[in-house]
Amino acid sequence: MTPYVLYWLIAANLIAFILMLVDKRRAETGAWRIPEATLLRWAMLGGAIGTFTASRLIRHKTRKQPFAGTMHFLVGAEIILLALWGLGLLNPLIRQAHIHLDPLAATALAYFPSAS
């Protein structure tokens, strides 16, 4: 796993964890809440484990459906993807995607040379 992906996952999980803490606090005080779509978006961007962990630690949104069901799915998917990546099983798929995307990148650079 490249360091940048690892840094992103750490940041996404930390942000997702903090967002859950803030939403719980706001729920307790009756303040404006963080939309579920925002919480789920951060979970989908790699912060599923952070969202799920915060949910369990502070007992927030553990029974709310479809949020809880979606979180179970996202955590499972994230764990599977991390395991496959850690075992090196995603590398051939990533390499194959690069082969298909390289001609597109070359075409884009021909039209937008300042992007390189």
C-alpha positions as CSV (number, residue, x, y, z in Angstrom):
1,M,0.0,0.0,0.0
2,T,1.4,3.4,-1.0
3,P,2.0,5.8,1.8
4,Y,-0.4,8.4,0.3
5,V,-3.3,5.9,0.4
6,L,-2.4,5.1,4.0
7,Y,-2.3,8.8,4.9
8,W,-5.6,9.3,3.2
9,L,-7.2,6.4,5.1
10,I,-5.9,7.7,8.4
11,A,-7.2,11.2,7.7
12,A,-10.6,10.0,6.4
13,N,-11.1,7.8,9.4
14,L,-10.1,10.5,11.9
15,I,-12.4,13.1,10.2
16,A,-15.3,10.6,10.1
17,F,-14.7,9.7,13.8
18,I,-14.7,13.4,14.8
19,L,-17.8,14.1,12.7
20,M,-19.7,11.4,14.6
21,L,-18.5,12.8,18.0
22,V,-19.7,16.3,16.9
23,D,-23.0,15.0,15.7
24,K,-23.6,13.1,19.0
25,R,-22.9,16.2,21.0
26,R,-25.2,18.3,18.8
27,A,-27.9,15.7,19.2
28,E,-27.6,15.9,23.0
29,T,-27.8,19.7,23.0
30,G,-30.5,20.1,20.4
31,A,-28.2,22.0,18.0
32,W,-28.0,21.8,14.2
33,R,-27.0,18.2,13.2
34,I,-24.5,16.9,10.7
35,P,-26.6,15.4,7.8
36,E,-26.4,11.6,7.5
37,A,-25.4,12.0,3.9
38,T,-22.2,13.8,5.1
39,L,-21.4,11.1,7.6
40,L,-22.0,8.4,5.0
41,R,-20.0,10.3,2.4
42,W,-16.9,10.3,4.7
43,A,-17.5,6.6,5.4
44,M,-17.5,5.9,1.6
45,L,-14.4,8.0,1.1
46,G,-12.4,5.6,3.3
47,G,-13.6,6.5,6.8
48,A,-16.0,3.6,7.4
49,I,-14.0,2.1,10.2
50,G,-13.7,5.5,12.0
51,T,-17.4,6.1,11.6
52,F,-18.3,2.6,12.8
53,T,-15.9,2.8,15.7
54,A,-17.3,6.1,16.9
55,S,-20.8,4.8,16.5
56,R,-20.1,1.9,18.8
57,L,-18.0,3.8,21.4
58,I,-20.5,6.6,21.9
59,R,-23.6,4.6,21.1
60,H,-24.7,7.0,18.3
61,K,-26.8,5.9,15.3
62,T,-26.4,2.2,16.2
63,R,-30.1,1.3,15.6
64,K,-31.0,3.9,13.0
65,Q,-31.8,2.3,9.7
66,P,-30.8,2.4,7.0
67,F,-27.7,4.2,8.4
68,A,-26.6,1.2,10.5
69,G,-27.1,-1.3,7.7
70,T,-25.2,0.9,5.3
71,M,-22.3,1.2,7.8
72,H,-22.1,-2.5,8.2
73,F,-21.8,-2.9,4.5
74,L,-19.2,-0.1,4.1
75,V,-17.1,-1.5,7.0
76,G,-17.1,-5.0,5.5
77,A,-16.3,-3.6,2.0
78,E,-13.4,-1.5,3.4
79,I,-12.0,-4.4,5.4
80,I,-12.1,-6.7,2.3
81,L,-10.5,-4.1,0.1
82,L,-7.8,-3.4,2.6
83,A,-7.1,-7.1,3.0
84,L,-6.9,-7.7,-0.7
85,W,-4.6,-4.7,-1.1
86,G,-2.5,-5.8,1.8
87,L,-2.1,-9.3,0.2
88,G,-1.2,-7.7,-3.1
89,L,-4.2,-9.1,-4.9
90,L,-5.5,-5.7,-6.1
91,N,-2.2,-4.8,-7.7
92,P,-3.0,-6.7,-11.0
93,L,-6.3,-4.9,-11.2
94,I,-4.8,-1.5,-10.6
95,R,-2.0,-2.2,-13.2
96,Q,-4.7,-3.2,-15.7
97,A,-6.7,0.0,-14.9
98,H,-3.5,2.0,-15.5
99,I,-3.0,0.3,-18.9
100,H,-6.5,1.4,-19.9
101,L,-6.2,4.9,-18.5
102,D,-2.8,5.8,-19.8
103,P,-4.0,6.5,-23.4
104,L,-6.7,8.7,-21.9
105,A,-4.1,10.5,-19.8
106,A,-1.9,11.0,-22.9
107,T,-4.9,12.4,-24.8
108,A,-5.8,14.7,-22.0
109,L,-2.2,16.0,-21.7
110,A,-2.2,16.7,-25.5
111,Y,-5.2,19.0,-25.0
112,F,-4.2,20.4,-21.6
113,P,-0.3,20.5,-21.5
114,S,-0.3,22.6,-18.4
115,A,-1.9,19.7,-16.4
116,S,1.4,17.7,-16.4
